[in-house]
Amino acid sequence: MNFVGKRAVVYGAGASGLSAYDLLKDKGASVIVYDDDIGAQRATSSVGVFKDADIIVLSPGVDGSKDFILDAKLENKLVIGELELASRCCYAEQIAVTGTNGKTTTTTLIDYIFKRAGRRSHAVGNIGTPFSAIADKLDAEEVAIIEASSFQLESSICFSPDTAVFLNVAPDHLERHGSFEKYVEAKANIFLNQGPQDFIVYNDDDDTIRSLTPRMKAQKLPFSMTHPVTSGAYVSSGFLCWQARPIVSVNDVDMRGKELENALAAIAVCISHGISDYCVASALTEFTRPKYRRQRVGSFNGIEVIDDSKATNVSACLSACCGTEKNTVLILGGAKREENFDNLFDGLPKTVLSVCAYGENADCILEAAQKARFENIVRCGDLSEALCIALKKAESVGAEEVLFSPASKSFDAFSGYEQRGERFDAYARELGVK
């Protein structure tokens, strides 16, 4: 797309917005960055700023439903997200990964396998490095492996990755999208513009995703934890398999329970791209998950302490709880959003012997536990106290593990799940966990 001489506004001055600004400027556009947080006086001029623009680029954190953005669309201005801007400026092959849970792990794993195979790949997007920071610097021999969030995908018009990966979908970010149906539609933008020359790797065990398959025009590569899929990846007899070929033993992979879906998706992507079974298998056995995803912190009097701070929703927490066979004390809580803790307590395995709840939503958690008649639960003042009480509880009830899997966003007390995970690890060390 030709941006020379176009007047552009980038809405949002975060890392993605500033990268989009640099990209547009390099492409010859006359561009400014607008952000609501840069003083009230500037915010009141928003209508004029956007009215004069030919192109409006939305950063992922920006809600595109504001009246002046809708007016710009009615005036046939080009309104796109940073993800799509980058995609339009990129000559490299694009593999995009979305899902409620597992995006970062799967993106990192695919990138790791590609690099092991000698491919020039780059993990970008919601994972950290904005896609627009390197999009126009990649050539046709390279591969961009893009972690795509619902915030990035909701503003997609023509985004069409060569390979799309749809891991799973469960209620999340409803305060932004308004409903689960709209959230699903945002996620579905990862494949809606694909054609028959493209590929879609998808979870055949997820009822919502499976209901979308009639709308998928790309070549389908399903994966499943529960049944063989002749054209995809699946688990059978303790092995991760690809089209009837065993690739690697489940016991040799640093993933458990539903986390294995991430490995299956990576197998489908990488082997369909010509990477050998041996290379994929050896990379999978060496790969370790990113931080704060069921990460072992240490032990205390024989009790394992696990940091799963990245579990920011109920489905991720359930996956962690069901992925261990050890008797567990679970630590829950964080920012008060729209999580349904009724679903959590209905799905908890019997191995969860006790729960410690803290944070802004602790009362909601206790209420859900009471409805489910889960009695062994205690309210704690903060995360440090919750860990201290959880360790004592584990000793008293005979649990082998304390699992911090909060099922909640972190913004009641922390800047993000990373800071929350760091603090949890620090509290653990202070208590003698090692």
C-alpha positions in Angstrom: 0.0 0.0 0.0 1.2 3.5 -0.9 1.4 5.8 2.1 3.3 8.6 0.5 1.7 12.0 1.1 -1.1 10.5 3.2 -2.1 12.1 6.5 -2.1 9.6 9.2 -2.9 9.5 12.9 -1.7 6.7 15.2 -4.1 6.4 18.1 -2.1 5.3 21.2 1.4 6.1 22.3 2.5 2.8 23.6 5.2 0.6 22.1 3.0 -0.6 19.2 1.8 2.9 18.5 5.2 4.4 18.4 6.4 1.6 16.1 3.5 2.2 13.8 4.4 5.9 13.7 8.0 5.1 12.7 6.8 2.7 10.0 4.3 5.2 8.5 6.9 8.0 8.6 9.4 5.7 6.8 6.8 5.0 4.2 6.3 8.7 3.4 3.2 9.5 5.4 2.6 12.7 7.3 1.9 11.2 10.7 1.2 12.3 14.2 0.6 10.2 17.4 -2.5 10.9 19.5 -3.1 9.6 23.0 -5.9 10.3 25.4 -3.5 10.4 28.3 -1.4 13.3 27.0 -3.3 16.0 28.9 -6.9 17.1 28.8 -6.4 19.9 26.4 -5.2 17.6 23.7 -7.9 15.1 24.4 -10.6 17.7 23.7 -9.2 18.2 20.2 -9.6 14.6 19.2 -12.5 15.2 16.7 -10.4 17.7 14.7 -7.3 15.5 14.8 -9.1 12.5 13.4 -11.3 14.5 11.0 -8.2 15.7 9.0 -6.7 12.2 8.7 -6.7 9.9 5.6 -5.6 6.9 7.7 -6.1 6.1 11.4 -4.1 3.4 13.0 -5.4 2.0 16.3 -3.0 0.7 18.9 -4.1 -2.6 20.5 -5.0 -0.9 23.8 -7.4 1.5 22.1 -11.1 0.8 21.9 -12.2 1.5 18.4 -15.9 2.0 19.3 -15.6 5.7 20.1 -17.9 8.0 18.2 -15.2 9.9 16.3 -13.7 6.6 15.1 -17.0 5.3 13.9 -17.6 8.7 12.2 -14.2 8.3 10.4 -15.3 4.9 9.1 -18.6 6.3 7.8 -16.5 8.9 6.0 -14.6 6.1 4.3 -11.3 6.8 6.0 -9.0 3.9 6.3 -9.2 2.7 10.0 -6.9 -0.2 10.7 -5.0 -1.7 13.6 -1.2 -1.8 14.1 -1.2 -5.5 13.3 -2.7 -5.0 9.9 -0.6 -2.0 9.1 2.5 -4.1 9.7 1.1 -7.0 7.7 0.5 -4.8 4.7 4.1 -3.6 4.8 5.7 -7.1 5.2 7.1 -9.3 2.4 7.9 -12.2 4.8 5.7 -15.2 5.3 3.3 -14.7 8.2 2.2 -17.3 10.8 -0.2 -15.8 13.3 -1.2 -17.4 16.6 -4.3 -16.6 18.6 -6.3 -18.2 21.4 -7.5 -17.3 24.9 -4.6 -19.3 26.5 -1.2 -20.5 25.2 -0.5 -17.8 22.6 2.9 -16.9 23.9 4.1 -20.4 24.6 3.0 -21.6 21.1 4.5 -18.6 19.3 7.7 -19.0 21.2 7.8 -22.8 20.5 7.2 -22.4 16.8 9.9 -19.8 16.6 12.2 -22.0 18.6 11.6 -25.0 16.2 12.0 -22.8 13.1 15.4 -21.5 14.4 16.5 -25.0 15.2 15.7 -25.9 11.6 17.9 -23.0 10.3 14.9 -20.9 9.3 15.1 -17.1 9.7 12.1 -16.5 11.9 11.1 -13.7 14.2 8.6 -13.9 17.1 6.6 -10.6 17.2 3.3 -9.1 18.1 1.6 -9.4 21.5 4.6 -11.4 22.6 6.7 -8.2 23.1 8.3 -6.8 19.9 5.6 -5.0 17.9 5.2 -6.4 14.4 5.4 -2.9 12.9 8.9 -2.5 14.4 10.4 -5.0 11.9 7.7 -5.6 9.3 9.3 -3.7 6.4 12.8 -5.0 7.3 12.0 -8.6 6.6 12.5 -10.2 3.2 10.6 -13.0 1.4 12.9 -15.7 2.8 12.1 -14.8 6.4 9.1 -15.8 8.6 7.2 -13.5 11.0 5.6 -15.6 13.8 3.0 -13.3 15.2 1.2 -13.6 18.6 -2.2 -12.0 17.8 -4.5 -10.9 20.6 -8.2 -10.2 20.3 -7.4 -6.5 20.8 -5.2 -6.6 17.7 -7.6 -8.7 15.6 -10.8 -6.8 16.3 -9.6 -3.9 14.1 -8.6 -6.3 11.3 -10.0 -5.6 7.8 -7.9 -7.6 5.4 -5.3 -9.3 7.7 -4.6 -12.7 6.1 -1.7 -14.7 7.5 -0.3 -17.5 5.4 -0.9 -19.8 8.3 -3.3 -19.1 11.1 -3.3 -20.9 14.5 -6.5 -20.9 16.6 -5.6 -22.6 19.9 -8.8 -22.3 22.1 -11.4 -19.8 23.1 -13.1 -19.1 26.5 -14.7 -16.0 28.0 -12.0 -13.3 28.5 -11.7 -9.5 28.0 -15.5 -9.2 28.1 -15.2 -5.7 29.6 -13.6 -4.6 26.2 -15.6 -6.7 23.7 -19.0 -6.6 25.4 -20.0 -10.2 25.0 -18.5 -13.6 24.4 -19.9 -13.7 20.9 -18.1 -10.4 19.9 -14.9 -11.7 21.5 -15.1 -14.9 19.4 -15.7 -12.8 16.2 -12.6 -10.7 17.0 -10.6 -13.9 17.3 -12.1 -15.3 14.1 -10.6 -12.4 12.1 -7.4 -14.4 12.1 -8.8 -16.7 9.4 -11.7 -15.0 7.8 -9.6 -13.4 5.0 -7.6 -16.5 4.2 -7.9 -18.3 0.9 -7.5 -21.9 -0.2 -3.7 -21.4 -0.6 -3.4 -20.7 3.1 -3.5 -23.0 6.2 -5.6 -22.9 9.4 -4.3 -25.0 12.3 -7.2 -25.3 14.8 -8.3 -27.1 18.0 -10.8 -29.8 17.0 -11.6 -30.4 20.7 -13.0 -26.8 21.2 -16.7 -26.7 20.4 -16.7 -23.0 19.6 -13.8 -23.2 17.2 -15.2 -26.3 15.6 -18.5 -24.5 15.0 -16.5 -21.9 13.0 -15.0 -24.4 10.6 -17.6 -23.9 7.8 -16.3 -20.3 7.6 -12.7 -21.4 7.1 -11.6 -21.2 3.5 -8.0 -22.2 4.1 -6.6 -25.8 4.1 -7.5 -27.3 7.5 -4.9 -28.8 9.8 -6.8 -29.8 13.0 -5.2 -31.0 16.3 -6.8 -33.0 19.1 -6.0 -34.3 22.6 -9.0 -36.7 22.5 -9.1 -38.4 19.1 -6.9 -39.1 16.1 -7.2 -36.6 13.2 -5.9 -38.0 10.0 -4.9 -34.7 8.5 -3.4 -33.2 11.7 -1.7 -33.7 15.1 -3.0 -35.7 18.1 -2.1 -37.7 21.2 -2.1 -41.5 21.0 -0.5 -44.1 23.3 1.5 -41.6 25.1 2.9 -39.9 22.0 2.3 -36.7 20.2 1.6 -37.8 16.6 1.4 -36.2 13.2 -0.8 -38.0 10.6 -0.3 -41.5 12.1 3.4 -40.9 12.8 4.6 -40.7 16.4 6.8 -37.7 16.8 7.8 -37.5 20.5 6.8 -39.0 23.8 4.5 -36.9 26.1 6.9 -37.6 29.0 9.7 -36.0 27.1 7.9 -32.6 26.7 7.9 -29.8 29.3 4.1 -29.5 29.1 1.3 -31.2 30.9 -2.5 -31.5 30.5 -4.1 -29.1 28.1 -0.7 -27.4 27.6 0.0 -30.3 25.2 -2.3 -28.5 22.8 0.4 -25.9 22.3 2.9 -28.6 21.3 0.3 -30.2 18.9 -0.3 -26.9 17.2 3.4 -26.3 16.8 3.9 -29.8 15.4 1.2 -29.1 12.8 2.7 -25.8 11.8 6.3 -26.9 11.6 6.0 -30.3 9.9 3.5 -28.8 7.4 6.3 -26.3 6.6 8.8 -29.0 5.8 10.7 -29.3 9.0 11.7 -32.9 9.7 10.1 -35.0 12.4 13.5 -35.4 14.0 14.1 -31.7 14.3 10.7 -31.1 15.7 11.0 -33.8 18.2 14.5 -32.8 19.4 13.4 -29.1 19.7 10.3 -30.1 21.7 12.4 -32.1 24.2 14.7 -29.2 24.8 12.1 -26.4 24.9 11.1 -24.9 28.3 8.0 -22.8 28.8 8.2 -19.0 29.1 8.3 -17.6 32.7 5.3 -17.7 35.0 3.5 -20.5 33.2 3.4 -23.3 35.7 7.0 -22.5 36.6 8.6 -24.4 39.5 9.8 -21.9 42.1 11.2 -24.5 44.6 10.1 -26.5 47.5 9.4 -26.0 51.2 9.4 -28.9 53.6 8.8 -31.2 50.6 6.0 -29.1 49.2 6.5 -27.9 45.6 5.6 -24.3 44.9 4.5 -23.5 41.3 4.1 -20.0 39.8 1.4 -19.8 37.2 0.9 -16.0 37.3 0.1 -16.0 33.6 -3.2 -17.8 34.4 -5.3 -14.6 34.1 -8.6 -16.3 33.5 -10.7 -19.3 34.7 -9.9 -21.6 31.8 -6.2 -21.2 32.3 -6.4 -21.9 36.0 -8.5 -25.0 35.4 -5.9 -26.2 32.8 -3.2 -25.8 35.5 -5.2 -27.6 38.2 -6.1 -30.5 35.9 -2.5 -30.7 34.6 -1.1 -32.0 37.9 -1.8 -35.2 39.7 -0.5 -33.9 43.0 -2.8 -32.9 45.9 -2.8 -29.1 45.8 -3.5 -25.9 47.7 -4.6 -23.3 45.1 -4.0 -19.5 45.4 -6.6 -17.4 43.6 -7.4 -13.8 43.1 -6.6 -10.4 41.6 -8.5 -7.7 39.8 -12.3 -7.7 39.7 -13.4 -8.3 36.2 -16.1 -10.6 34.7 -14.6 -14.0 35.5 -17.2 -16.6 36.3 -15.8 -18.4 39.4 -18.9 -20.7 39.5 -17.4 -22.4 36.4 -14.0 -22.7 38.3 -15.4 -24.4 41.3 -17.6 -26.6 39.2 -14.6 -27.8 37.3 -11.9 -28.1 40.0 -10.5 -31.6 40.3 -10.6 -33.4 43.6 -6.8 -33.0 43.9 -7.4 -29.3 44.9 -7.8 -29.8 48.7 -7.8 -26.1 49.7 -8.0 -22.6 48.3 -6.5 -19.3 49.5 -8.2 -16.2 48.0 -6.9 -12.7 48.0 -7.2 -9.5 46.0 -10.0 -7.2 44.8 -12.2 -10.2 43.8 -11.7 -12.3 46.9 -15.3 -11.9 48.0 -16.5 -13.1 44.5 -14.3 -16.2 44.8 -15.6 -17.0 48.3 -19.2 -16.5 47.2 -18.7 -19.0 44.3 -17.0 -21.5 46.6 -19.9 -21.3 49.0 -22.4 -21.9 46.1 -20.4 -25.0 45.1 -20.1 -26.1 48.7 -16.4 -25.9 48.6 -15.6 -25.4 52.3 -11.9 -25.5 52.6 -11.2 -21.9 51.6 -9.7 -18.9 53.4 -9.7 -15.2 52.6 -6.2 -13.6 52.7 -5.2 -9.9 52.9 -2.6 -9.9 50.1 -0.5 -12.2 47.9 2.3 -12.5 50.5 -0.1 -13.6 53.2 -1.9 -16.0 50.8 1.4 -17.8 50.1 2.3 -18.0 53.8 -1.2 -19.4 54.7 -1.1 -21.8 51.6 2.1 -23.4 52.8 0.7 -23.9 56.3 -2.5 -25.3 54.7 -0.5 -27.7 52.5 1.2 -29.1 55.6 -2.0 -29.5 57.5 -4.1 -31.1 54.7 -1.3 -33.2 53.3 -0.9 -31.4 50.0 2.2 -31.9 47.9 1.9 -28.7 45.9 1.1 -25.0 46.3 -0.1 -23.7 43.0 -0.4 -20.0 42.4 -2.8 -19.9 39.4 -4.9 -16.7 40.1 -7.6 -17.0 37.4 -7.7 -13.2 37.5 -6.1 -10.2 35.9 -3.3 -8.6 38.0 -4.2 -4.9 37.8 -5.6 -4.6 41.3 -2.1 -4.5 42.8 0.5 -5.1 40.0 1.4 -3.6 36.6 0.9 -7.0 34.9 1.2 -10.8 35.3 5.1 -10.5 35.0 5.4 -8.2 38.0 2.9 -10.3 39.9 5.0 -13.4 39.1 8.2 -11.7 40.2 6.7 -10.7 43.5 5.4 -14.1 44.1 8.8 -15.6 43.5 10.3 -13.0 45.9 7.8 -13.8 48.6 8.5 -17.5 48.2 12.3 -17.0 48.6 11.6 -14.8 51.7 9.7 -17.7 53.3 12.5 -20.2 52.6 11.3 -21.8 49.4 14.3 -23.0 47.4 
